[in-house]
């Protein structure tokens, strides 16, 4: 069976900040190089792990422009479109397309507690107004709202450019969506690659993890697709402790996953700054992050060294 157009491992890049509070362009670029050197199938930006809710609109546009420039067409770029009105999401989707994004991922509008059809109609109006492939982020566990399998399938029947779904949930909840859409939509899961082999068994086209484990998750994906399930499971067992450590919560991922990535890229922890509000790392947490970084090894393409703390 042929792979869908968009498939594989698309790491979501972290937002790194400098001591002055501004986005750290150099560390954004280093993540791009890690994704390329690791064999990732694409790169994603402005998701929850990118702390999009803390970024101004100017910073969001700067991330898209910078990452697109750094990629230079080497990998497809997926851009998450933050909550907003229909017109705002249309405008940002068109902007992303103008900067080379191959697809966009729509987050639901900010209103909560409304009927499911409200959110489906919002997505439908955006899809009808943009020309590039569109995904929706279906993450009720993290965002507080989501669509059921039937609503997703109905959107896929209505809009030919609705070609990807970014799910965020246990594989037993993702599999019915894969089945309901019947291959019309390429389903990616997130959750930093938890249950990666089982997601592939369930029919997922790929995973959108964070950058700190991208090389391992690419190897798992490649082994599984090549039919070497035993190797895929072995690699998964090795990386799982780090994945679970980071995914205790979204705040934990941003706090410690970012630091594991920094260490694996050869960046001292004194160069990692948080934008508030943020979970403050503990001494023991930093020891855990350093241990996981050392066990995972350097990220390819970054000149990273180890789990050294400075």
C-alpha positions as CSV (number, residue, x, y, z in Angstrom):
1,X,0.0,0.0,0.0
2,X,1.4,3.4,-1.0
3,X,2.2,5.9,1.7
4,X,-0.1,9.0,1.7
5,X,1.5,12.3,0.6
6,X,2.2,13.4,4.1
7,X,3.6,10.7,6.3
8,X,6.3,9.7,8.7
9,X,7.9,11.7,11.5
10,X,7.3,15.5,11.7
11,X,9.0,16.9,14.8
12,X,7.4,19.9,16.4
13,X,10.1,22.4,17.1
14,X,10.4,24.1,20.5
15,X,10.5,27.8,21.0
16,X,13.9,28.6,22.5
17,X,14.3,32.1,24.0
18,X,17.5,34.1,24.8
19,X,18.4,35.9,28.0
20,X,16.7,39.0,26.6
21,X,13.4,37.1,26.2
22,X,13.5,37.1,22.4
23,X,13.3,34.0,20.2
24,X,16.7,32.4,19.8
25,X,17.1,32.2,16.1
26,X,20.2,30.1,16.3
27,X,18.6,27.3,18.4
28,X,15.6,27.3,16.1
29,X,18.0,26.7,13.2
30,X,19.8,24.0,15.1
31,X,16.6,22.1,15.6
32,X,16.0,22.2,11.8
33,X,19.4,20.7,11.2
34,X,18.7,18.0,13.7
35,X,15.4,17.1,11.9
36,X,17.1,17.0,8.5
37,X,20.1,15.0,9.7
38,X,17.8,12.5,11.6
39,X,15.9,11.7,8.4
40,X,12.7,13.3,9.5
41,X,10.0,13.4,6.8
42,X,9.0,17.0,7.6
43,X,9.0,19.7,10.2
44,X,6.2,21.2,12.2
45,X,6.0,24.5,14.0
46,X,3.7,26.6,16.2
47,X,2.1,23.7,18.0
48,X,1.5,23.4,21.8
49,X,5.2,22.4,22.3
50,X,6.2,25.6,20.5
51,X,4.4,27.5,23.3
52,X,2.3,29.2,20.6
53,X,0.1,30.7,23.2
54,X,3.0,32.8,24.6
55,X,4.1,34.1,21.2
56,X,2.9,37.4,19.6
57,X,1.6,37.4,16.1
58,X,4.9,38.9,14.9
59,X,6.9,36.1,16.6
60,X,4.7,33.5,15.0
61,X,5.3,35.0,11.6
62,X,9.1,35.2,12.4
63,X,9.1,31.5,13.3
64,X,7.4,30.5,10.0
65,X,9.8,32.7,8.0
66,X,12.9,31.6,9.8
67,X,12.2,27.9,9.7
68,X,11.2,28.0,6.1
69,X,14.4,29.8,5.3
70,X,16.5,27.3,7.3
71,X,14.8,24.3,5.6
72,X,15.4,25.7,2.2
73,X,13.0,23.2,0.7
74,X,14.8,20.2,2.1
75,X,11.7,19.0,4.0
76,X,8.0,19.7,3.9
77,X,6.9,22.3,6.5
78,X,3.6,22.0,8.4
79,X,2.4,25.2,10.2
80,X,0.0,25.1,13.1
81,X,-2.6,27.9,12.9
82,X,-3.5,29.1,16.4
83,X,-7.0,29.6,17.7
84,X,-8.8,32.6,16.2
85,X,-11.7,33.7,14.0
86,X,-12.4,32.2,10.7
87,X,-10.9,35.2,8.9
88,X,-7.8,35.2,11.1
89,X,-7.1,31.5,10.4
90,X,-7.7,32.0,6.7
91,X,-5.2,34.9,6.7
92,X,-2.5,33.1,8.6
93,X,-3.0,29.9,6.5
94,X,-2.4,32.0,3.4
95,X,0.6,33.6,4.9
96,X,2.1,30.2,5.8
97,X,1.5,29.0,2.2
98,X,3.2,32.1,0.9
99,X,6.3,31.2,2.9
100,X,6.4,27.7,1.6
101,X,4.3,25.7,4.0
102,X,3.1,22.5,2.4
103,X,0.2,22.1,4.9
104,X,-1.4,23.8,7.8
105,X,-2.8,22.4,11.1
106,X,-5.9,24.3,12.3
107,X,-6.5,24.5,16.1
108,X,-10.1,24.9,17.1
109,X,-11.5,28.4,17.8
110,X,-11.2,29.7,21.3
111,X,-14.8,29.3,22.4
112,X,-15.5,26.3,24.6
113,X,-18.7,24.4,25.6
114,X,-20.4,24.8,22.3
115,X,-22.0,22.0,20.2
116,X,-19.6,19.9,18.2
117,X,-21.1,21.2,15.0
118,X,-19.9,24.8,15.8
119,X,-16.3,23.7,15.6
120,X,-16.9,21.5,12.5
121,X,-18.5,24.5,10.7
122,X,-15.6,26.7,11.7
123,X,-13.1,24.3,10.2
124,X,-15.2,23.9,7.1
125,X,-15.3,27.6,6.4
126,X,-11.5,27.8,6.7
127,X,-10.9,24.8,4.5
128,X,-13.2,26.2,1.8
129,X,-11.2,29.4,1.6
130,X,-7.6,28.1,1.4
131,X,-5.9,26.3,-1.4
132,X,-3.3,24.2,0.4
133,X,-3.8,20.9,2.3
134,X,-5.4,21.3,5.7
135,X,-5.2,19.3,8.9
136,X,-7.1,19.9,12.1
137,X,-5.6,19.3,15.6
138,X,-8.0,17.0,17.4
139,X,-6.7,17.2,21.0
140,X,-9.5,17.3,23.5
141,X,-7.2,16.2,26.3
142,X,-4.9,19.2,25.8
143,X,-7.1,21.8,24.1
144,X,-10.5,21.0,25.7
145,X,-12.5,20.4,22.6
146,X,-12.4,17.9,19.7
147,X,-14.5,16.3,17.0
148,X,-15.9,12.8,16.9
149,X,-15.0,10.3,14.2
150,X,-18.2,10.9,12.3
151,X,-17.7,14.7,12.2
152,X,-14.2,14.2,10.9
153,X,-15.3,11.8,8.3
154,X,-18.0,14.2,7.2
155,X,-15.5,17.0,6.8
156,X,-13.2,14.7,4.7
157,X,-16.1,14.0,2.4
158,X,-16.9,17.7,2.0
159,X,-13.4,19.1,1.5
160,X,-10.9,17.5,-0.8
161,X,-8.1,19.6,0.8
162,X,-8.8,18.2,4.3
163,X,-6.1,15.5,4.0
164,X,-4.5,15.2,7.4
165,X,-5.7,14.8,11.0
166,X,-3.4,15.5,13.9
167,X,-4.8,13.4,16.7
168,X,-3.7,13.6,20.3
169,X,-4.8,10.6,22.3
170,X,-4.4,7.0,23.2
171,X,-4.2,4.6,20.2
172,X,-7.5,3.0,21.2
173,X,-9.2,6.3,20.6
174,X,-7.2,7.1,17.4
175,X,-7.9,3.7,15.7
176,X,-11.7,4.4,15.3
177,X,-10.9,7.7,13.5
178,X,-8.5,5.9,11.1
179,X,-11.3,3.4,10.4
180,X,-14.0,5.9,10.0
181,X,-12.1,8.0,7.5
182,X,-11.2,5.0,5.4
183,X,-7.9,6.4,4.2
184,X,-9.3,9.7,3.0
185,X,-7.4,11.5,5.7
186,X,-3.8,10.7,6.8
187,X,-4.0,10.4,10.6
188,X,-1.0,11.5,12.6
189,X,-0.8,11.1,16.4
190,X,1.1,13.3,18.8
191,X,1.8,12.7,22.4
192,X,5.5,12.7,21.7
193,X,5.4,9.3,20.1
194,X,3.8,7.3,23.0
195,X,2.5,4.0,21.6
196,X,4.4,4.6,18.3
197,X,4.4,1.0,17.1
198,X,0.8,0.5,18.0
199,X,-0.2,3.8,16.2
200,X,1.4,2.4,13.1
201,X,-0.4,-0.9,13.5
202,X,-3.7,1.1,13.9
203,X,-3.1,2.7,10.5
204,X,-1.6,6.1,11.4
205,X,0.4,7.7,8.7
206,X,2.9,9.1,11.1
207,X,3.7,10.9,14.4
208,X,4.3,14.5,15.3
209,X,6.7,14.3,18.3
210,X,8.9,16.9,19.8
211,X,12.5,17.3,18.5
212,X,14.3,15.7,21.5
213,X,13.6,12.1,20.4
214,X,13.2,12.7,16.6
215,X,16.2,10.5,15.6
216,X,14.9,7.5,17.6
217,X,11.4,7.9,16.4
218,X,12.5,8.0,12.7
219,X,14.4,4.8,13.2
220,X,11.4,3.2,14.8
221,X,9.2,4.3,11.9
222,X,11.7,3.1,9.3
223,X,12.1,-0.3,10.9
224,X,8.4,-0.8,11.3
225,X,7.6,0.2,7.7
226,X,10.5,-2.1,6.5
227,X,8.8,-5.0,8.3
228,X,11.3,-5.3,11.1
229,X,8.8,-5.1,13.9
230,X,11.2,-6.6,16.4
231,X,13.8,-3.9,15.8
232,X,11.1,-1.2,16.0
233,X,9.8,-2.6,19.3
234,X,13.4,-2.8,20.7
235,X,14.1,0.8,19.8
236,X,10.8,1.9,21.2
237,X,11.5,0.2,24.6
238,X,14.8,2.1,24.7
239,X,13.4,5.5,24.1
240,X,10.2,5.1,26.0
241,X,11.5,6.2,29.4
242,X,12.5,9.6,28.0
243,X,9.2,10.0,26.2
244,X,7.2,9.2,29.3
245,X,9.3,11.5,31.4
246,X,8.5,14.4,29.1
247,X,4.9,13.6,28.6
248,X,3.8,13.7,32.2
249,X,2.1,16.9,31.2
250,X,2.5,19.6,28.5
251,X,4.2,21.9,31.0
252,X,6.7,19.0,31.8
253,X,7.4,18.5,28.1
254,X,8.1,22.2,27.6
255,X,10.3,22.4,30.7
256,X,12.3,19.2,30.5
257,X,11.8,18.0,26.9
258,X,13.3,21.3,25.7
259,X,16.2,20.9,28.0
260,X,16.8,17.3,26.9
261,X,16.8,18.6,23.3
262,X,19.3,21.4,24.3
263,X,21.7,18.9,25.9
264,X,21.5,16.6,22.9
265,X,22.3,19.6,20.7
266,X,25.4,20.4,22.8
267,X,23.8,23.4,24.4
268,X,24.4,24.0,28.1
269,X,21.4,24.4,30.3
270,X,22.5,28.0,31.2
271,X,21.5,28.9,27.6
272,X,17.9,27.7,28.1
273,X,15.5,30.4,29.3
274,X,11.8,30.1,30.0
275,X,9.1,32.5,29.0
276,X,6.6,32.9,31.9
277,X,4.3,31.4,32.9
278,X,6.3,28.3,32.9
279,X,7.1,25.2,35.1
280,X,10.3,25.8,37.0
281,X,12.8,22.9,36.7
282,X,13.9,21.3,39.9
283,X,17.4,20.1,40.6
284,X,16.3,16.4,40.5
285,X,14.4,17.1,37.3
286,X,17.5,18.5,35.7
287,X,19.4,15.4,36.8
288,X,16.8,13.2,35.1
289,X,16.9,15.3,31.9
290,X,20.7,15.0,31.8
291,X,20.6,11.3,32.3
292,X,18.0,10.9,29.5
293,X,20.0,13.1,27.2
294,X,23.2,11.1,27.8
295,X,21.3,7.8,27.2
296,X,19.8,9.1,23.9
297,X,23.1,10.4,22.6
298,X,23.9,13.5,20.5
299,X,21.2,14.7,18.1
300,X,22.5,14.3,14.5
301,X,23.5,17.4,12.6
302,X,24.0,19.6,15.7
303,X,27.5,18.8,17.0
304,X,25.8,17.8,20.2
305,X,27.8,16.1,22.9
306,X,26.0,14.5,25.8
307,X,23.9,15.1,28.8
308,X,26.5,17.5,30.2
309,X,25.1,20.2,32.5
310,X,26.6,23.6,32.6
